[in-house]
Amino acid sequence: STDKQTYTDLHTLRCIPTKPRQDVARHTGVETYKQSIAMDCAMRETESWSEYWQKSHVGRSITKIDFNQDQRIDFIITPLDDPLALLTNQTDASGNWLQLELIGTASERDAVGAKVVLTVGSKQWCEWVTAGDGYLSSDQKLLDFGLGPTSLLDQVEIHWPSGTTQRFDAVETNQRLLVIEGQASPIIRQAVAP
């Protein structure tokens, strides 16, 4: 969640072509097409997200990534007729959090299809590792949980696509963990004081 207050955020990108792309329609050779793609991959910086939204864009894909590892999910947007945009999340995040990276060994390496359940008392958070997140794009394989005031999880349970289940008890929040299928304990990739 953007503010780490337990609710999962919804993000979407709407793609409605409003005019034909003349530059692509003109290109007939492979080399010319490659050049067109290379020119479209420039990046435009803005001072704020709101500046980006002042103009209409024809969306192509949106990708979630924590590119600067500040525990706030950022977006890369690839419009049809504009340079790609990296929108850096600058939301004040006041809640606790947990981020998990999973690597399969008996399951496929990206752990696509793995289900993670976090438990505190009778409350649970659940996420799945997915693939095919957008047109010619894929989200960072990072599960991000906003946990609000929760500072200690009773249990983290991972249901791997191979059919095995791993459980870790008494897991502290405010850290990014790497979990490798079959290993006895997760590896701390990043820990941040609350």
C-alpha positions as protocol buffer text, in pm:
chain_id: "A"
residue {
  index: 1
  type: SER
  ca { x: 0 y: 0 z: 0 }
}
residue {
  index: 2
  type: THR
  ca { x: 122 y: 350 z: -77 }
}
residue {
  index: 3
  type: ASP
  ca { x: 93 y: 482 z: 277 }
}
residue {
  index: 4
  type: LYS
  ca { x: 160 y: 142 z: 442 }
}
residue {
  index: 5
  type: GLN
  ca { x: -179 y: 153 z: 619 }
}
residue {
  index: 6
  type: THR
  ca { x: -296 y: -203 z: 535 }
}
residue {
  index: 7
  type: TYR
  ca { x: -514 y: -142 z: 229 }
}
residue {
  index: 8
  type: THR
  ca { x: -392 y: -265 z: -109 }
}
residue {
  index: 9
  type: ASP
  ca { x: -374 y: 10 z: -371 }
}
residue {
  index: 10
  type: LEU
  ca { x: -526 y: -25 z: -715 }
}
residue {
  index: 11
  type: HIS
  ca { x: -339 y: 108 z: -1016 }
}
residue {
  index: 12
  type: THR
  ca { x: -458 y: 107 z: -1372 }
}
residue {
  index: 13
  type: LEU
  ca { x: -366 y: 259 z: -1705 }
}
residue {
  index: 14
  type: ARG
  ca { x: -621 y: 331 z: -1974 }
}
residue {
  index: 15
  type: CYS
  ca { x: -520 y: 290 z: -2338 }
}
residue {
  index: 16
  type: ILE
  ca { x: -748 y: 463 z: -2586 }
}
residue {
  index: 17
  type: PRO
  ca { x: -577 y: 552 z: -2912 }
}
residue {
  index: 18
  type: THR
  ca { x: -703 y: 892 z: -3026 }
}
residue {
  index: 19
  type: LYS
  ca { x: -501 y: 924 z: -3346 }
}
residue {
  index: 20
  type: PRO
  ca { x: -305 y: 686 z: -3570 }
}
residue {
  index: 21
  type: ARG
  ca { x: 70 y: 681 z: -3526 }
}
residue {
  index: 22
  type: GLN
  ca { x: 199 y: 821 z: -3853 }
}
residue {
  index: 23
  type: ASP
  ca { x: 566 y: 747 z: -3776 }
}
residue {
  index: 24
  type: VAL
  ca { x: 503 y: 373 z: -3727 }
}
residue {
  index: 25
  type: ALA
  ca { x: 272 y: 353 z: -4029 }
}
residue {
  index: 26
  type: ARG
  ca { x: 552 y: 489 z: -4253 }
}
residue {
  index: 27
  type: HIS
  ca { x: 811 y: 235 z: -4140 }
}
residue {
  index: 28
  type: THR
  ca { x: 842 y: -77 z: -4349 }
}
residue {
  index: 29
  type: GLY
  ca { x: 1190 y: -209 z: -4271 }
}
residue {
  index: 30
  type: VAL
  ca { x: 1309 y: -374 z: -3951 }
}
residue {
  index: 31
  type: GLU
  ca { x: 1599 y: -131 z: -3901 }
}
residue {
  index: 32
  type: THR
  ca { x: 1375 y: 175 z: -3928 }
}
residue {
  index: 33
  type: TYR
  ca { x: 1132 y: 20 z: -3677 }
}
residue {
  index: 34
  type: LYS
  ca { x: 1416 y: -43 z: -3429 }
}
residue {
  index: 35
  type: GLN
  ca { x: 1519 y: 322 z: -3456 }
}
residue {
  index: 36
  type: SER
  ca { x: 1163 y: 434 z: -3389 }
}
residue {
  index: 37
  type: ILE
  ca { x: 1151 y: 222 z: -3073 }
}
residue {
  index: 38
  type: ALA
  ca { x: 1485 y: 358 z: -2954 }
}
residue {
  index: 39
  type: MET
  ca { x: 1363 y: 717 z: -2991 }
}
residue {
  index: 40
  type: ASP
  ca { x: 1046 y: 635 z: -2794 }
}
residue {
  index: 41
  type: CYS
  ca { x: 1252 y: 512 z: -2497 }
}
residue {
  index: 42
  type: ALA
  ca { x: 1375 y: 853 z: -2383 }
}
residue {
  index: 43
  type: MET
  ca { x: 1274 y: 956 z: -2033 }
}
residue {
  index: 44
  type: ARG
  ca { x: 1112 y: 1281 z: -1932 }
}
residue {
  index: 45
  type: GLU
  ca { x: 1157 y: 1419 z: -1579 }
}
residue {
  index: 46
  type: THR
  ca { x: 884 y: 1611 z: -1401 }
}
residue {
  index: 47
  type: GLU
  ca { x: 882 y: 1790 z: -1069 }
}
residue {
  index: 48
  type: SER
  ca { x: 582 y: 1597 z: -940 }
}
residue {
  index: 49
  type: TRP
  ca { x: 326 y: 1331 z: -1026 }
}
residue {
  index: 50
  type: SER
  ca { x: 65 y: 1603 z: -1058 }
}
residue {
  index: 51
  type: GLU
  ca { x: 267 y: 1771 z: -1335 }
}
residue {
  index: 52
  type: TYR
  ca { x: 265 y: 1445 z: -1529 }
}
residue {
  index: 53
  type: TRP
  ca { x: -114 y: 1418 z: -1503 }
}
residue {
  index: 54
  type: GLN
  ca { x: -171 y: 1772 z: -1639 }
}
residue {
  index: 55
  type: LYS
  ca { x: -142 y: 1630 z: -1993 }
}
residue {
  index: 56
  type: SER
  ca { x: -338 y: 1347 z: -2152 }
}
residue {
  index: 57
  type: HIS
  ca { x: -133 y: 1044 z: -2251 }
}
residue {
  index: 58
  type: VAL
  ca { x: -220 y: 737 z: -2454 }
}
residue {
  index: 59
  type: GLY
  ca { x: -113 y: 461 z: -2216 }
}
residue {
  index: 60
  type: ARG
  ca { x: 66 y: 145 z: -2322 }
}
residue {
  index: 61
  type: SER
  ca { x: 176 y: -16 z: -1996 }
}
residue {
  index: 62
  type: ILE
  ca { x: 235 y: 53 z: -1630 }
}
residue {
  index: 63
  type: THR
  ca { x: 496 y: -129 z: -1422 }
}
residue {
  index: 64
  type: LYS
  ca { x: 538 y: -136 z: -1043 }
}
residue {
  index: 65
  type: ILE
  ca { x: 893 y: -113 z: -912 }
}
residue {
  index: 66
  type: ASP
  ca { x: 1068 y: 11 z: -598 }
}
residue {
  index: 67
  type: PHE
  ca { x: 1353 y: 150 z: -811 }
}
residue {
  index: 68
  type: ASN
  ca { x: 1514 y: 356 z: -534 }
}
residue {
  index: 69
  type: GLN
  ca { x: 1457 y: 97 z: -258 }
}
residue {
  index: 70
  type: ASP
  ca { x: 1276 y: 340 z: -28 }
}
residue {
  index: 71
  type: GLN
  ca { x: 992 y: 91 z: 44 }
}
residue {
  index: 72
  type: ARG
  ca { x: 744 y: 297 z: -161 }
}
residue {
  index: 73
  type: ILE
  ca { x: 626 y: 147 z: -489 }
}
residue {
  index: 74
  type: ASP
  ca { x: 706 y: 364 z: -791 }
}
residue {
  index: 75
  type: PHE
  ca { x: 565 y: 335 z: -1144 }
}
residue {
  index: 76
  type: ILE
  ca { x: 714 y: 327 z: -1489 }
}
residue {
  index: 77
  type: ILE
  ca { x: 459 y: 430 z: -1750 }
}
residue {
  index: 78
  type: THR
  ca { x: 516 y: 372 z: -2120 }
}
residue {
  index: 79
  type: PRO
  ca { x: 280 y: 589 z: -2323 }
}
residue {
  index: 80
  type: LEU
  ca { x: 227 y: 533 z: -2693 }
}
residue {
  index: 81
  type: ASP
  ca { x: 336 y: 877 z: -2817 }
}
residue {
  index: 82
  type: ASP
  ca { x: 551 y: 1016 z: -2535 }
}
residue {
  index: 83
  type: PRO
  ca { x: 877 y: 923 z: -2364 }
}
residue {
  index: 84
  type: LEU
  ca { x: 843 y: 674 z: -2081 }
}
residue {
  index: 85
  type: ALA
  ca { x: 783 y: 824 z: -1739 }
}
residue {
  index: 86
  type: LEU
  ca { x: 926 y: 715 z: -1405 }
}
residue {
  index: 87
  type: LEU
  ca { x: 685 y: 834 z: -1137 }
}
residue {
  index: 88
  type: THR
  ca { x: 862 y: 834 z: -802 }
}
residue {
  index: 89
  type: ASN
  ca { x: 637 y: 772 z: -504 }
}
residue {
  index: 90
  type: GLN
  ca { x: 690 y: 1049 z: -247 }
}
residue {
  index: 91
  type: THR
  ca { x: 393 y: 965 z: -25 }
}
residue {
  index: 92
  type: ASP
  ca { x: 448 y: 1001 z: 348 }
}
residue {
  index: 93
  type: ALA
  ca { x: 434 y: 638 z: 458 }
}
residue {
  index: 94
  type: SER
  ca { x: 351 y: 625 z: 826 }
}
residue {
  index: 95
  type: GLY
  ca { x: 272 y: 256 z: 869 }
}
residue {
  index: 96
  type: ASN
  ca { x: 487 y: -53 z: 909 }
}
residue {
  index: 97
  type: TRP
  ca { x: 560 y: -275 z: 611 }
}
residue {
  index: 98
  type: LEU
  ca { x: 716 y: -597 z: 487 }
}
residue {
  index: 99
  type: GLN
  ca { x: 855 y: -666 z: 140 }
}
residue {
  index: 100
  type: LEU
  ca { x: 931 y: -1017 z: 17 }
}
residue {
  index: 101
  type: GLU
  ca { x: 1133 y: -1140 z: -279 }
}
residue {
  index: 102
  type: LEU
  ca { x: 1082 y: -1510 z: -354 }
}
residue {
  index: 103
  type: ILE
  ca { x: 1314 y: -1744 z: -544 }
}
residue {
  index: 104
  type: GLY
  ca { x: 1191 y: -2088 z: -636 }
}
residue {
  index: 105
  type: THR
  ca { x: 1415 y: -2395 z: -644 }
}
residue {
  index: 106
  type: ALA
  ca { x: 1167 y: -2683 z: -687 }
}
residue {
  index: 107
  type: SER
  ca { x: 922 y: -2424 z: -827 }
}
residue {
  index: 108
  type: GLU
  ca { x: 1028 y: -2207 z: -1120 }
}
residue {
  index: 109
  type: ARG
  ca { x: 1283 y: -1941 z: -1027 }
}
residue {
  index: 110
  type: ASP
  ca { x: 1049 y: -1639 z: -1036 }
}
residue {
  index: 111
  type: ALA
  ca { x: 804 y: -1820 z: -804 }
}
residue {
  index: 112
  type: VAL
  ca { x: 508 y: -1719 z: -1022 }
}
residue {
  index: 113
  type: GLY
  ca { x: 195 y: -1859 z: -860 }
}
residue {
  index: 114
  type: ALA
  ca { x: 334 y: -1855 z: -505 }
}
residue {
  index: 115
  type: LYS
  ca { x: 85 y: -1740 z: -242 }
}
residue {
  index: 116
  type: VAL
  ca { x: 203 y: -1555 z: 70 }
}
residue {
  index: 117
  type: VAL
  ca { x: -12 y: -1519 z: 382 }
}
residue {
  index: 118
  type: LEU
  ca { x: 89 y: -1295 z: 673 }
}
residue {
  index: 119
  type: THR
  ca { x: -91 y: -1351 z: 1003 }
}
residue {
  index: 120
  type: VAL
  ca { x: -130 y: -1145 z: 1321 }
}
residue {
  index: 121
  type: GLY
  ca { x: -393 y: -1286 z: 1556 }
}
residue {
  index: 122
  type: SER
  ca { x: -708 y: -1328 z: 1349 }
}
residue {
  index: 123
  type: LYS
  ca { x: -598 y: -1076 z: 1083 }
}
residue {
  index: 124
  type: GLN
  ca { x: -440 y: -1190 z: 755 }
}
residue {
  index: 125
  type: TRP
  ca { x: -284 y: -1029 z: 448 }
}
residue {
  index: 126
  type: CYS
  ca { x: -253 y: -1232 z: 129 }
}
residue {
  index: 127
  type: GLU
  ca { x: -63 y: -1172 z: -198 }
}
residue {
  index: 128
  type: TRP
  ca { x: 37 y: -1381 z: -500 }
}
residue {
  index: 129
  type: VAL
  ca { x: 344 y: -1359 z: -723 }
}
residue {
  index: 130
  type: THR
  ca { x: 213 y: -1290 z: -1073 }
}
residue {
  index: 131
  type: ALA
  ca { x: 349 y: -1257 z: -1426 }
}
residue {
  index: 132
  type: GLY
  ca { x: 223 y: -1091 z: -1742 }
}
residue {
  index: 133
  type: ASP
  ca { x: 148 y: -771 z: -1557 }
}
residue {
  index: 134
  type: GLY
  ca { x: 122 y: -539 z: -1857 }
}
residue {
  index: 135
  type: TYR
  ca { x: 182 y: -499 z: -2228 }
}
residue {
  index: 136
  type: LEU
  ca { x: 549 y: -581 z: -2290 }
}
residue {
  index: 137
  type: SER
  ca { x: 627 y: -521 z: -1923 }
}
residue {
  index: 138
  type: SER
  ca { x: 647 y: -703 z: -1594 }
}
residue {
  index: 139
  type: ASP
  ca { x: 629 y: -573 z: -1238 }
}
residue {
  index: 140
  type: GLN
  ca { x: 927 y: -615 z: -1010 }
}
residue {
  index: 141
  type: LYS
  ca { x: 888 y: -955 z: -841 }
}
residue {
  index: 142
  type: LEU
  ca { x: 844 y: -794 z: -502 }
}
residue {
  index: 143
  type: LEU
  ca { x: 549 y: -846 z: -270 }
}
residue {
  index: 144
  type: ASP
  ca { x: 482 y: -527 z: -74 }
}
residue {
  index: 145
  type: PHE
  ca { x: 260 y: -536 z: 235 }
}
residue {
  index: 146
  type: GLY
  ca { x: 139 y: -225 z: 420 }
}
residue {
  index: 147
  type: LEU
  ca { x: 83 y: -335 z: 779 }
}
residue {
  index: 148
  type: GLY
  ca { x: -32 y: -19 z: 958 }
}
residue {
  index: 149
  type: PRO
  ca { x: 57 y: -32 z: 1330 }
}
residue {
  index: 150
  type: THR
  ca { x: 160 y: -401 z: 1324 }
}
residue {
  index: 151
  type: SER
  ca { x: 527 y: -432 z: 1427 }
}
residue {
  index: 152
  type: LEU
  ca { x: 555 y: -810 z: 1465 }
}
residue {
  index: 153
  type: LEU
  ca { x: 393 y: -1079 z: 1251 }
}
residue {
  index: 154
  type: ASP
  ca { x: 285 y: -1402 z: 1417 }
}
residue {
  index: 155
  type: GLN
  ca { x: 357 y: -1596 z: 1099 }
}
residue {
  index: 156
  type: VAL
  ca { x: 462 y: -1565 z: 735 }
}
residue {
  index: 157
  type: GLU
  ca { x: 344 y: -1861 z: 529 }
}
residue {
  index: 158
  type: ILE
  ca { x: 450 y: -1926 z: 169 }
}
residue {
  index: 159
  type: HIS
  ca { x: 261 y: -2173 z: -49 }
}
residue {
  index: 160
  type: TRP
  ca { x: 499 y: -2256 z: -335 }
}
residue {
  index: 161
  type: PRO
  ca { x: 375 y: -2371 z: -678 }
}
residue {
  index: 162
  type: SER
  ca { x: 565 y: -2698 z: -622 }
}
residue {
  index: 163
  type: GLY
  ca { x: 314 y: -2782 z: -345 }
}
residue {
  index: 164
  type: THR
  ca { x: 545 y: -2721 z: -49 }
}
residue {
  index: 165
  type: THR
  ca { x: 474 y: -2472 z: 229 }
}
residue {
  index: 166
  type: GLN
  ca { x: 726 y: -2271 z: 431 }
}
residue {
  index: 167
  type: ARG
  ca { x: 644 y: -2101 z: 760 }
}
residue {
  index: 168
  type: PHE
  ca { x: 839 y: -1841 z: 954 }
}
residue {
  index: 169
  type: ASP
  ca { x: 725 y: -1738 z: 1302 }
}
residue {
  index: 170
  type: ALA
  ca { x: 766 y: -1405 z: 1484 }
}
residue {
  index: 171
  type: VAL
  ca { x: 877 y: -1201 z: 1182 }
}
residue {
  index: 172
  type: GLU
  ca { x: 964 y: -837 z: 1243 }
}
residue {
  index: 173
  type: THR
  ca { x: 827 y: -572 z: 1008 }
}
residue {
  index: 174
  type: ASN
  ca { x: 1005 y: -287 z: 825 }
}
residue {
  index: 175
  type: GLN
  ca { x: 1239 y: -510 z: 629 }
}
residue {
  index: 176
  type: ARG
  ca { x: 1282 y: -660 z: 284 }
}
residue {
  index: 177
  type: LEU
  ca { x: 1340 y: -1034 z: 297 }
}
residue {
  index: 178
  type: LEU
  ca { x: 1467 y: -1274 z: 34 }
}
residue {
  index: 179
  type: VAL
  ca { x: 1304 y: -1615 z: 73 }
}
residue {
  index: 180
  type: ILE
  ca { x: 1456 y: -1907 z: -116 }
}
residue {
  index: 181
  type: GLU
  ca { x: 1234 y: -2211 z: -146 }
}
residue {
  index: 182
  type: GLY
  ca { x: 1346 y: -2481 z: 98 }
}
residue {
  index: 183
  type: GLN
  ca { x: 1589 y: -2267 z: 301 }
}
residue {
  index: 184
  type: ALA
  ca { x: 1535 y: -2269 z: 675 }
}
residue {
  index: 185
  type: SER
  ca { x: 1525 y: -1892 z: 720 }
}
residue {
  index: 186
  type: PRO
  ca { x: 1486 y: -1581 z: 505 }
}
residue {
  index: 187
  type: ILE
  ca { x: 1776 y: -1351 z: 419 }
}
residue {
  index: 188
  type: ILE
  ca { x: 1747 y: -988 z: 527 }
}
residue {
  index: 189
  type: ARG
  ca { x: 1804 y: -774 z: 217 }
}
residue {
  index: 190
  type: GLN
  ca { x: 1722 y: -443 z: 378 }
}
residue {
  index: 191
  type: ALA
  ca { x: 1604 y: -338 z: 722 }
}
residue {
  index: 192
  type: VAL
  ca { x: 1484 y: 10 z: 813 }
}
residue {
  index: 193
  type: ALA
  ca { x: 1413 y: 148 z: 1159 }
}
residue {
  index: 194
  type: PRO
  ca { x: 1045 y: 240 z: 1201 }
}
